Amino acid sequence: MKTGAKFFIAVVSLAILYAWTIKQANDIQKAEWLIGTWENKTQKGSIYETWTKTGNNELSGKSYSIKGKDTIVFENIRLVQENKKLFYIPTVKNQNDGLPVLFAAKTISENQLVFENPEHDFPQIIAYTKINSDSLIAEISGTKNGQKRKQTFLMKRVKR
């Protein structure tokens, strides 16, 4: 093979590698619209979800309610990009012996994030859909006791 052809192949290979690396870095960046505090108003009071950026490859979230001066945390969440994949990793109070559960990203776009774990009892799917910059729909779904179930939470941004 001639030197010019080898050089061309090397340049094309580097361009492909660079584009692939940028795509991987962008997966976590596509989730940054979650950053801030979101509120879901229910008949029993408000449920909040707060997301912060904790590193180049990680967002951290928590779901909680406020009763008087007390903050009651239900769930801590890590949204992590590792090994070229994006994972949603919740640790839910009084579930799974306090251990985190791994959900792998199935859809990553500018306005939707869908994570799945078909082996989990419930939910098997966790999804966030951006309606606009100040509202989103969070949804958990799957099968529980042989029945298909879905819970939908309309959330409004209360703080960036």
Stockholm file with secondary structure:
# STOCKHOLM 1.0

chainA/1-160         MKTGAKFFIAVVSLAILYAWTIKQANDIQKAEWLIGTWENKTQKGSIYETWTKTGNNELSGKSYSIKGKDTIVFENIRLVQENKKLFYIPTVKNQNDGLPVLFAAKTISENQLVFENPEHDFPQIIAYTKINSDSLIAEISGTKNGQKRKQTFLMKRVKR
#=GR chainA/1-160 SS CCHHHHHHHHHHHHHHHHHHHHHHHHHHHTTGGGCEEEEEEETTEEEEEEEEEEETTEEEEEEEEEETTEEEEEEEEEEEEETTEEEEEEEETTSGGGCCCCEEEEEECSSEEEEECTTSSSCSEEEEEEEETTEEEEEEEEEETTEEEEEEEEEEEEEC
#=GC SS_cons         CCHHHHHHHHHHHHHHHHHHHHHHHHHHHTTGGGCEEEEEEETTEEEEEEEEEEETTEEEEEEEEEETTEEEEEEEEEEEEETTEEEEEEEETTSGGGCCCCEEEEEECSSEEEEECTTSSSCSEEEEEEEETTEEEEEEEEEETTEEEEEEEEEEEEEC
//
